[in-house]
Amino acid sequence: MTALDSVAHVVGALRPIGLDELVDRAELLTRLDRKYMLPLTDLPLVVGGLVGGLVGGGLSRSGAVEAEAGGAQVLEVDGERRFAYRSVYFDTPEMDGYLGAARGRRRRFKLRVRTYLASGRHFLEVKTRGPRGTTVKQRVPYDGEPGRLTPEARAYADDVLGEAGIDARGLRLVPALTTRYLRTTLFLPDSGSRVTVDTGLTWALPDGTALRTPGRTIVETKSGRAGSGADRLLWSLGHRPCPVSKYGTGLAALRPDLPANRWLPVLRRHFPTAPAPNGSSA
């Protein structure tokens, strides 16, 4: 049985939660995000621990830590529990959005059109930084082509960015990167938090240059407070949060001409097939 088969077996035993209920109970548009990139072979132990020992072997390698995630549920829509996502990220030709993250600027942004491939629904999403390192995401349904911004979408993005102190009205925004992956979302009712598990990760530039990491997964905890039970479980298994960003790290892996100091440890550990970045100071 492969790692993905083991995870599917565990997830298949969970109680489902519908999208409307999940949004109502744990939308968390303002939240603390922690991301972990780990070998796919470690994923069954992580997911098994999160669901309270539905798989054998305990909750951690040491057996010393218990997650607070008793009663974990899995997002289910139309009978499916794993969903294909595509995100088209937009940036300026000068890569202002990317460089804002690479240089750790307080006022930085991400702008993307996310598509839920099973339903074909699109959303325009704008991410900015809130107080104390929180991520603020605002989104609206989008009915244009995913690879270009409609005038209405651009006006919405300008308004949201303006409220965050970022004047983008004079900036040209173009597609910069497309990501694809499969996502499973767990809801942890004891803490009202979510955990997403992304596999089948693919990144592609507008010219078609692509990169895949089939042996890696990104686990992300999303909570309204620090140090959720999911985080403590991951820490007990030897995993620490890392500055992996699907946009920033993926673009750095595909474009070695860009400054990438922020993501060098992640690139060296998890993107061995990527071209070596220039390593210039960010």
Contacts in CASP RR format, 6 or more apart in sequence:
PFRMAT RR
TARGET T0000
AUTHOR 0000-0000-0000
METHOD contacts of the structure
MODEL  1
MTALDSVAHVVGALRPIGLDELVDRAELLTRLDRKYMLPLTDLPLVVGGL
VGGLVGGGLSRSGAVEAEAGGAQVLEVDGERRFAYRSVYFDTPEMDGYLG
AARGRRRRFKLRVRTYLASGRHFLEVKTRGPRGTTVKQRVPYDGEPGRLT
PEARAYADDVLGEAGIDARGLRLVPALTTRYLRTTLFLPDSGSRVTVDTG
LTWALPDGTALRTPGRTIVETKSGRAGSGADRLLWSLGHRPCPVSKYGTG
LAALRPDLPANRWLPVLRRHFPTAPAPNGSSA
1 9 0 8 1.000
3 40 0 8 1.000
3 41 0 8 1.000
3 43 0 8 1.000
3 44 0 8 1.000
4 40 0 8 1.000
4 43 0 8 1.000
4 199 0 8 1.000
6 43 0 8 1.000
6 44 0 8 1.000
6 55 0 8 1.000
7 43 0 8 1.000
7 44 0 8 1.000
7 47 0 8 1.000
7 184 0 8 1.000
7 197 0 8 1.000
8 82 0 8 1.000
9 55 0 8 1.000
10 44 0 8 1.000
10 47 0 8 1.000
10 48 0 8 1.000
10 51 0 8 1.000
10 54 0 8 1.000
10 55 0 8 1.000
11 47 0 8 1.000
11 51 0 8 1.000
11 74 0 8 1.000
11 81 0 8 1.000
11 82 0 8 1.000
11 184 0 8 1.000
11 186 0 8 1.000
12 74 0 8 1.000
12 81 0 8 1.000
13 51 0 8 1.000
13 54 0 8 1.000
14 51 0 8 1.000
14 54 0 8 1.000
14 72 0 8 1.000
14 73 0 8 1.000
14 74 0 8 1.000
14 186 0 8 1.000
15 71 0 8 1.000
15 73 0 8 1.000
15 74 0 8 1.000
16 73 0 8 1.000
16 74 0 8 1.000
16 75 0 8 1.000
16 76 0 8 1.000
16 79 0 8 1.000
16 81 0 8 1.000
17 25 0 8 1.000
17 73 0 8 1.000
17 74 0 8 1.000
17 75 0 8 1.000
17 76 0 8 1.000
17 187 0 8 1.000
18 75 0 8 1.000
18 76 0 8 1.000
18 77 0 8 1.000
19 75 0 8 1.000
19 77 0 8 1.000
22 75 0 8 1.000
22 185 0 8 1.000
22 187 0 8 1.000
22 194 0 8 1.000
25 187 0 8 1.000
25 189 0 8 1.000
25 192 0 8 1.000
26 187 0 8 1.000
26 192 0 8 1.000
26 193 0 8 1.000
26 194 0 8 1.000
26 222 0 8 1.000
28 193 0 8 1.000
28 194 0 8 1.000
28 222 0 8 1.000
28 223 0 8 1.000
28 224 0 8 1.000
29 136 0 8 1.000
29 137 0 8 1.000
29 138 0 8 1.000
29 139 0 8 1.000
30 130 0 8 1.000
30 134 0 8 1.000
30 135 0 8 1.000
30 136 0 8 1.000
30 137 0 8 1.000
30 224 0 8 1.000
31 134 0 8 1.000
31 135 0 8 1.000
31 222 0 8 1.000
31 223 0 8 1.000
31 224 0 8 1.000
32 133 0 8 1.000
32 134 0 8 1.000
32 135 0 8 1.000
32 222 0 8 1.000
32 223 0 8 1.000
32 224 0 8 1.000
32 225 0 8 1.000
32 226 0 8 1.000
33 135 0 8 1.000
33 220 0 8 1.000
33 221 0 8 1.000
33 222 0 8 1.000
34 220 0 8 1.000
34 221 0 8 1.000
34 227 0 8 1.000
34 231 0 8 1.000
34 241 0 8 1.000
35 218 0 8 1.000
35 219 0 8 1.000
35 220 0 8 1.000
35 241 0 8 1.000
35 242 0 8 1.000
35 243 0 8 1.000
35 244 0 8 1.000
35 245 0 8 1.000
36 218 0 8 1.000
36 219 0 8 1.000
36 220 0 8 1.000
36 221 0 8 1.000
36 234 0 8 1.000
36 239 0 8 1.000
36 240 0 8 1.000
36 241 0 8 1.000
36 242 0 8 1.000
36 244 0 8 1.000
37 216 0 8 1.000
37 217 0 8 1.000
37 218 0 8 1.000
37 219 0 8 1.000
37 242 0 8 1.000
37 244 0 8 1.000
37 266 0 8 1.000
37 269 0 8 1.000
37 270 0 8 1.000
38 46 0 8 1.000
38 216 0 8 1.000
38 217 0 8 1.000
38 219 0 8 1.000
38 239 0 8 1.000
39 215 0 8 1.000
39 216 0 8 1.000
39 217 0 8 1.000
40 199 0 8 1.000
40 214 0 8 1.000
40 215 0 8 1.000
40 216 0 8 1.000
40 217 0 8 1.000
41 215 0 8 1.000
42 237 0 8 1.000
42 239 0 8 1.000
43 197 0 8 1.000
43 199 0 8 1.000
43 217 0 8 1.000
43 219 0 8 1.000
44 55 0 8 1.000
45 60 0 8 1.000
45 61 0 8 1.000
45 237 0 8 1.000
46 219 0 8 1.000
46 233 0 8 1.000
46 234 0 8 1.000
46 237 0 8 1.000
46 239 0 8 1.000
47 55 0 8 1.000
47 186 0 8 1.000
47 197 0 8 1.000
48 54 0 8 1.000
48 55 0 8 1.000
48 56 0 8 1.000
48 59 0 8 1.000
49 55 0 8 1.000
49 58 0 8 1.000
49 59 0 8 1.000
49 60 0 8 1.000
49 67 0 8 1.000
49 69 0 8 1.000
49 233 0 8 1.000
50 67 0 8 1.000
50 69 0 8 1.000
50 72 0 8 1.000
50 186 0 8 1.000
50 188 0 8 1.000
50 195 0 8 1.000
50 230 0 8 1.000
50 233 0 8 1.000
51 69 0 8 1.000
51 70 0 8 1.000
51 71 0 8 1.000
51 72 0 8 1.000
51 186 0 8 1.000
52 59 0 8 1.000
52 66 0 8 1.000
52 67 0 8 1.000
52 69 0 8 1.000
52 70 0 8 1.000
52 71 0 8 1.000
52 72 0 8 1.000
53 59 0 8 1.000
59 65 0 8 1.000
59 66 0 8 1.000
59 67 0 8 1.000
59 233 0 8 1.000
59 236 0 8 1.000
60 233 0 8 1.000
60 236 0 8 1.000
60 237 0 8 1.000
61 236 0 8 1.000
61 237 0 8 1.000
62 236 0 8 1.000
64 236 0 8 1.000
65 232 0 8 1.000
65 233 0 8 1.000
65 236 0 8 1.000
67 229 0 8 1.000
67 230 0 8 1.000
67 232 0 8 1.000
67 233 0 8 1.000
68 188 0 8 1.000
68 190 0 8 1.000
68 191 0 8 1.000
68 228 0 8 1.000
68 229 0 8 1.000
68 232 0 8 1.000
69 186 0 8 1.000
69 188 0 8 1.000
69 190 0 8 1.000
69 191 0 8 1.000
69 229 0 8 1.000
69 230 0 8 1.000
69 233 0 8 1.000
70 188 0 8 1.000
70 189 0 8 1.000
70 190 0 8 1.000
71 188 0 8 1.000
71 189 0 8 1.000
71 190 0 8 1.000
72 186 0 8 1.000
72 187 0 8 1.000
72 188 0 8 1.000
72 189 0 8 1.000
73 186 0 8 1.000
73 187 0 8 1.000
73 189 0 8 1.000
74 81 0 8 1.000
74 184 0 8 1.000
74 185 0 8 1.000
74 186 0 8 1.000
74 187 0 8 1.000
75 81 0 8 1.000
75 83 0 8 1.000
75 184 0 8 1.000
75 185 0 8 1.000
75 186 0 8 1.000
75 187 0 8 1.000
77 83 0 8 1.000
77 118 0 8 1.000
77 119 0 8 1.000
78 118 0 8 1.000
80 118 0 8 1.000
81 184 0 8 1.000
82 182 0 8 1.000
82 183 0 8 1.000
82 184 0 8 1.000
83 116 0 8 1.000
83 117 0 8 1.000
83 118 0 8 1.000
83 182 0 8 1.000
83 183 0 8 1.000
83 184 0 8 1.000
84 116 0 8 1.000
84 117 0 8 1.000
84 118 0 8 1.000
84 180 0 8 1.000
84 181 0 8 1.000
84 182 0 8 1.000
85 114 0 8 1.000
85 115 0 8 1.000
85 116 0 8 1.000
85 117 0 8 1.000
85 179 0 8 1.000
85 180 0 8 1.000
85 181 0 8 1.000
85 182 0 8 1.000
85 183 0 8 1.000
85 198 0 8 1.000
86 114 0 8 1.000
86 115 0 8 1.000
86 117 0 8 1.000
86 146 0 8 1.000
86 178 0 8 1.000
86 179 0 8 1.000
86 180 0 8 1.000
87 112 0 8 1.000
87 113 0 8 1.000
87 114 0 8 1.000
87 115 0 8 1.000
87 178 0 8 1.000
87 179 0 8 1.000
87 246 0 8 1.000
88 112 0 8 1.000
88 113 0 8 1.000
88 115 0 8 1.000
88 146 0 8 1.000
88 147 0 8 1.000
88 175 0 8 1.000
88 177 0 8 1.000
88 178 0 8 1.000
89 110 0 8 1.000
89 111 0 8 1.000
89 112 0 8 1.000
89 175 0 8 1.000
89 176 0 8 1.000
89 177 0 8 1.000
89 178 0 8 1.000
89 179 0 8 1.000
89 247 0 8 1.000
90 111 0 8 1.000
90 112 0 8 1.000
90 113 0 8 1.000
90 149 0 8 1.000
90 173 0 8 1.000
90 174 0 8 1.000
90 175 0 8 1.000
90 176 0 8 1.000
91 97 0 8 1.000
91 98 0 8 1.000
91 111 0 8 1.000
91 173 0 8 1.000
91 174 0 8 1.000
91 176 0 8 1.000
91 177 0 8 1.000
92 171 0 8 1.000
92 172 0 8 1.000
92 173 0 8 1.000
92 174 0 8 1.000
93 172 0 8 1.000
93 174 0 8 1.000
95 176 0 8 1.000
95 258 0 8 1.000
96 171 0 8 1.000
97 108 0 8 1.000
97 109 0 8 1.000
97 110 0 8 1.000
98 176 0 8 1.000
98 247 0 8 1.000
98 248 0 8 1.000
98 251 0 8 1.000
98 258 0 8 1.000
99 105 0 8 1.000
99 259 0 8 1.000
99 282 0 8 1.000
100 108 0 8 1.000
101 108 0 8 1.000
101 110 0 8 1.000
101 245 0 8 1.000
101 247 0 8 1.000
101 248 0 8 1.000
101 262 0 8 1.000
102 248 0 8 1.000
102 252 0 8 1.000
102 258 0 8 1.000
102 259 0 8 1.000
102 260 0 8 1.000
102 261 0 8 1.000
102 262 0 8 1.000
102 263 0 8 1.000
102 282 0 8 1.000
103 259 0 8 1.000
103 262 0 8 1.000
103 282 0 8 1.000
104 262 0 8 1.000
106 129 0 8 1.000
107 128 0 8 1.000
107 129 0 8 1.000
107 164 0 8 1.000
107 165 0 8 1.000
107 166 0 8 1.000
108 128 0 8 1.000
108 129 0 8 1.000
108 166 0 8 1.000
109 126 0 8 1.000
109 127 0 8 1.000
109 128 0 8 1.000
109 161 0 8 1.000
109 164 0 8 1.000
109 166 0 8 1.000
109 168 0 8 1.000
110 125 0 8 1.000
110 126 0 8 1.000
110 127 0 8 1.000
110 247 0 8 1.000
111 124 0 8 1.000
111 125 0 8 1.000
111 126 0 8 1.000
111 127 0 8 1.000
111 157 0 8 1.000
111 173 0 8 1.000
112 124 0 8 1.000
112 125 0 8 1.000
112 247 0 8 1.000
113 122 0 8 1.000
113 123 0 8 1.000
113 124 0 8 1.000
113 125 0 8 1.000
113 142 0 8 1.000
113 146 0 8 1.000
113 147 0 8 1.000
113 149 0 8 1.000
113 153 0 8 1.000
114 122 0 8 1.000
114 123 0 8 1.000
114 125 0 8 1.000
114 139 0 8 1.000
115 121 0 8 1.000
115 122 0 8 1.000
115 146 0 8 1.000
116 122 0 8 1.000
121 141 0 8 1.000
122 141 0 8 1.000
122 142 0 8 1.000
122 143 0 8 1.000
122 144 0 8 1.000
122 146 0 8 1.000
123 139 0 8 1.000
123 140 0 8 1.000
123 141 0 8 1.000
123 142 0 8 1.000
124 139 0 8 1.000
124 140 0 8 1.000
124 141 0 8 1.000
124 142 0 8 1.000
124 149 0 8 1.000
124 153 0 8 1.000
124 156 0 8 1.000
124 157 0 8 1.000
125 137 0 8 1.000
125 138 0 8 1.000
125 139 0 8 1.000
126 137 0 8 1.000
126 138 0 8 1.000
126 139 0 8 1.000
126 156 0 8 1.000
126 157 0 8 1.000
126 160 0 8 1.000
126 161 0 8 1.000
127 135 0 8 1.000
127 136 0 8 1.000
127 137 0 8 1.000
128 135 0 8 1.000
128 136 0 8 1.000
128 160 0 8 1.000
128 161 0 8 1.000
128 164 0 8 1.000
128 166 0 8 1.000
129 135 0 8 1.000
129 136 0 8 1.000
129 164 0 8 1.000
130 136 0 8 1.000
130 164 0 8 1.000
136 164 0 8 1.000
138 160 0 8 1.000
140 156 0 8 1.000
142 150 0 8 1.000
142 153 0 8 1.000
143 150 0 8 1.000
144 150 0 8 1.000
144 153 0 8 1.000
147 175 0 8 1.000
148 175 0 8 1.000
149 157 0 8 1.000
149 173 0 8 1.000
154 173 0 8 1.000
157 168 0 8 1.000
157 173 0 8 1.000
158 168 0 8 1.000
158 169 0 8 1.000
161 167 0 8 1.000
161 168 0 8 1.000
162 168 0 8 1.000
175 206 0 8 1.000
176 205 0 8 1.000
176 206 0 8 1.000
176 247 0 8 1.000
176 251 0 8 1.000
177 203 0 8 1.000
177 204 0 8 1.000
177 205 0 8 1.000
177 206 0 8 1.000
177 247 0 8 1.000
177 250 0 8 1.000
177 251 0 8 1.000
177 254 0 8 1.000
178 203 0 8 1.000
178 204 0 8 1.000
178 205 0 8 1.000
178 206 0 8 1.000
179 201 0 8 1.000
179 202 0 8 1.000
179 203 0 8 1.000
179 204 0 8 1.000
179 246 0 8 1.000
179 247 0 8 1.000
179 250 0 8 1.000
180 200 0 8 1.000
180 201 0 8 1.000
180 202 0 8 1.000
180 204 0 8 1.000
181 198 0 8 1.000
181 199 0 8 1.000
181 200 0 8 1.000
181 201 0 8 1.000
181 202 0 8 1.000
181 218 0 8 1.000
181 246 0 8 1.000
182 198 0 8 1.000
182 199 0 8 1.000
182 200 0 8 1.000
183 196 0 8 1.000
183 197 0 8 1.000
183 198 0 8 1.000
184 196 0 8 1.000
184 197 0 8 1.000
185 194 0 8 1.000
185 195 0 8 1.000
185 196 0 8 1.000
185 197 0 8 1.000
186 194 0 8 1.000
186 195 0 8 1.000
186 196 0 8 1.000
186 197 0 8 1.000
187 193 0 8 1.000
187 194 0 8 1.000
188 194 0 8 1.000
188 195 0 8 1.000
188 228 0 8 1.000
188 229 0 8 1.000
188 230 0 8 1.000
191 223 0 8 1.000
191 225 0 8 1.000
191 228 0 8 1.000
191 229 0 8 1.000
191 230 0 8 1.000
192 223 0 8 1.000
193 221 0 8 1.000
193 222 0 8 1.000
193 223 0 8 1.000
193 224 0 8 1.000
193 228 0 8 1.000
193 230 0 8 1.000
194 221 0 8 1.000
194 222 0 8 1.000
194 223 0 8 1.000
195 219 0 8 1.000
195 220 0 8 1.000
195 221 0 8 1.000
195 222 0 8 1.000
195 230 0 8 1.000
196 219 0 8 1.000
196 220 0 8 1.000
196 222 0 8 1.000
197 217 0 8 1.000
197 218 0 8 1.000
197 219 0 8 1.000
198 217 0 8 1.000
198 218 0 8 1.000
198 219 0 8 1.000
198 220 0 8 1.000
199 217 0 8 1.000
200 212 0 8 1.000
200 213 0 8 1.000
200 214 0 8 1.000
201 212 0 8 1.000
201 213 0 8 1.000
201 214 0 8 1.000
201 216 0 8 1.000
201 217 0 8 1.000
201 218 0 8 1.000
201 246 0 8 1.000
202 210 0 8 1.000
202 211 0 8 1.000
202 212 0 8 1.000
203 210 0 8 1.000
203 211 0 8 1.000
203 212 0 8 1.000
203 246 0 8 1.000
203 250 0 8 1.000
203 251 0 8 1.000
203 253 0 8 1.000
203 254 0 8 1.000
204 210 0 8 1.000
204 211 0 8 1.000
204 254 0 8 1.000
205 254 0 8 1.000
205 255 0 8 1.000
209 254 0 8 1.000
211 250 0 8 1.000
211 253 0 8 1.000
211 254 0 8 1.000
211 271 0 8 1.000
211 273 0 8 1.000
211 274 0 8 1.000
213 270 0 8 1.000
213 271 0 8 1.000
216 270 0 8 1.000
218 244 0 8 1.000
218 246 0 8 1.000
219 234 0 8 1.000
219 239 0 8 1.000
221 228 0 8 1.000
221 230 0 8 1.000
221 231 0 8 1.000
221 234 0 8 1.000
223 230 0 8 1.000
223 231 0 8 1.000
231 241 0 8 1.000
234 240 0 8 1.000
242 265 0 8 1.000
242 266 0 8 1.000
243 249 0 8 1.000
243 262 0 8 1.000
243 263 0 8 1.000
243 266 0 8 1.000
244 263 0 8 1.000
244 266 0 8 1.000
244 270 0 8 1.000
245 263 0 8 1.000
248 263 0 8 1.000
249 263 0 8 1.000
249 266 0 8 1.000
249 267 0 8 1.000
249 271 0 8 1.000
250 271 0 8 1.000
251 258 0 8 1.000
252 258 0 8 1.000
252 260 0 8 1.000
252 263 0 8 1.000
252 267 0 8 1.000
252 277 0 8 1.000
253 267 0 8 1.000
253 271 0 8 1.000
253 274 0 8 1.000
253 275 0 8 1.000
253 277 0 8 1.000
254 274 0 8 1.000
254 275 0 8 1.000
256 274 0 8 1.000
256 275 0 8 1.000
256 276 0 8 1.000
256 277 0 8 1.000
256 278 0 8 1.000
257 278 0 8 1.000
258 277 0 8 1.000
258 278 0 8 1.000
259 277 0 8 1.000
259 278 0 8 1.000
259 279 0 8 1.000
259 280 0 8 1.000
259 281 0 8 1.000
259 282 0 8 1.000
260 267 0 8 1.000
260 277 0 8 1.000
260 278 0 8 1.000
260 279 0 8 1.000
260 282 0 8 1.000
261 279 0 8 1.000
261 280 0 8 1.000
261 281 0 8 1.000
261 282 0 8 1.000
262 282 0 8 1.000
263 277 0 8 1.000
264 277 0 8 1.000
264 279 0 8 1.000
267 274 0 8 1.000
267 277 0 8 1.000
END
